[in-house]
Amino acid sequence: MGLADSVRVDEAYAHLLDAQDPLRRFRDEFYLPPDTLYLDGNSLGLLSRRAEATLLRVVDEWKRLGIGGWLDAARPWFTYAETLGEMMAPLVGARPGEVVVHASTTVNMHQLLASFYQPAGRRTKLLADELNFPSDQYAVDSQVRLAGLDPTAHLIRVPSRDGRTIDEDDVIARLDSSVAVVVLPSVLYRSGQLLDIPRLVQAAHSQGALIGFDCCHSVGVVPHRLSEWDVDFAFWCTYKYLNSGPGGVAALYVNQRHAGVAPRLAGWWGNNKATQFDMSPRFDPAPDAGRFQLGTVHMLSAAPLEGSLELFAEAGIEAVREKSLRLTEYLMQLLDTLLPEERSGYRIGTPREPARRGGHVAVEHPAAIQINAALKQRRVVPDFRYPNVIRLAPIPLYTSFHDVWRVVMHLKEIVETGEYRAFSSQRAAVA
Ligand SMILES: *Cc1c(COP(=O)(O)O)cnc(C)c1O
């Protein structure tokens, strides 16, 4: 890691780490909110100049070309979902044709579960976990019902032992010939735990089950080898670490081995591009993951992603991951050294091992609601998760080591002065 065992806590050291950072030039590519420490890029990534430029280009194409943009735009809109899928493939380790941008995470999850979860005979169960994001919880429950089954009998939610993490052994212990599909997050949204994907894939396949992952909290900060690991399907949003903008179009991955699996929900945008405009009443599915699309690509919600992905291609996802681990390591070391739990009440809820964590650090505190409010007043933007978690996400392309140092100084002052006690312990509507 290059960081000493006992970290230097002085400000000069933070500047030194920044001076040695090979990715530091990327910070200038972003619009950073003025006088603000933004540590919430795992909820909504910031706008880059490149993303703005590709969005404005598409707006201009619409202005100049009207409907002609479908074929005559710089990157034709007709195949834009596939083009962006190709640009994103290196971030997830996909082969050509396995990734396409489409709709939202939740829609993609429904489409993929509807298509891959086909209970038959004694193999009827959907295996998930109890810590996943609410939308994913609602989706698995409703998919079991859609299949005509009772979730109390056919949906397994693997419990957490500590309320923070899911033990892979507990997932593997529930796998047997009654499980049709396993669907799990790659990184847990609250604690930031990164699951051992290749191990879980191997275990699921050895029991004859399919396995898919929600990669919302890993794409853009953790490298993936989805095809090499033989993941069956995956889906993720692009407005978190990929900085595509609020409600930016999501993505889906389908392993090319499943070329024979038809979408259970068919729409004209999933048609073979060569015959789509034959306007035939018979669906002719695209030969690749594109067939899982439903309707017209959301151009204005996809365009910022193009510029953003250029930045990732320049930086390289391995370098992004390396810096992410250094940033989060530095953050945790500063907390350990300056704010030990017994004195401050802060506790780190994220696994310590680099191989077991994603891009953010979950800092727990009994007064997290009030500390979160105090941080906001000090123009720090964290991410609060009820009831006691403050998620801090230093983003490799735009957060500096000095930013991390300053955030820790705020956390220190807020508890040491008791300043947080002046804030309400009621939570806001969006938190
Ligand atoms: C962000 C996130 C979502 C959001 O889904 P949308 O359909 O984009 O609103 C879903 N699941 C997980 C795990 C997430 O992190």
The ligand as an SDF file (V2000), in Angstrom:
LIG
                    3D

 15 15  0  0  0  0  0  0  0  0999 V2000
  -28.3370    2.8490   -6.0420 C   0  0  0  0  0  0  0  0  0  0  0  0
  -28.8870    1.4690   -5.9620 C   0  0  0  0  0  0  0  0  0  0  0  0
  -30.1080    1.1540   -6.5570 C   0  0  0  0  0  0  0  0  0  0  0  0
  -30.9340    2.2140   -7.2200 C   0  0  0  0  0  0  0  0  0  0  0  0
  -31.7890    1.7040   -8.1710 O   0  0  0  0  0  0  0  0  0  0  0  0
  -32.4570    2.6610   -9.2580 P   0  0  0  0  0  0  0  0  0  0  0  0
  -33.3370    1.7630  -10.0030 O   0  0  0  0  0  0  0  0  0  0  0  0
  -31.3490    3.2510  -10.0560 O   0  0  0  0  0  0  0  0  0  0  0  0
  -33.1880    3.7290   -8.5200 O   0  0  0  0  0  0  0  0  0  0  0  0
  -30.5530   -0.1590   -6.4680 C   0  0  0  0  0  0  0  0  0  0  0  0
  -29.8300   -1.1040   -5.8360 N   0  0  0  0  0  0  0  0  0  0  0  0
  -28.6400   -0.8290   -5.2480 C   0  0  0  0  0  0  0  0  0  0  0  0
  -27.8700   -1.9090   -4.5680 C   0  0  0  0  0  0  0  0  0  0  0  0
  -28.1440    0.4600   -5.2900 C   0  0  0  0  0  0  0  0  0  0  0  0
  -26.9890    0.7390   -4.7140 O   0  0  0  0  0  0  0  0  0  0  0  0
  1  2  1  0
  2  3  1  0
  2 14  2  0
  3  4  1  0
  3 10  2  0
  4  5  1  0
  5  6  1  0
  6  7  2  0
  6  8  1  0
  6  9  1  0
 10 11  1  0
 11 12  2  0
 12 13  1  0
 12 14  1  0
 14 15  1  0
M  END
$$$$
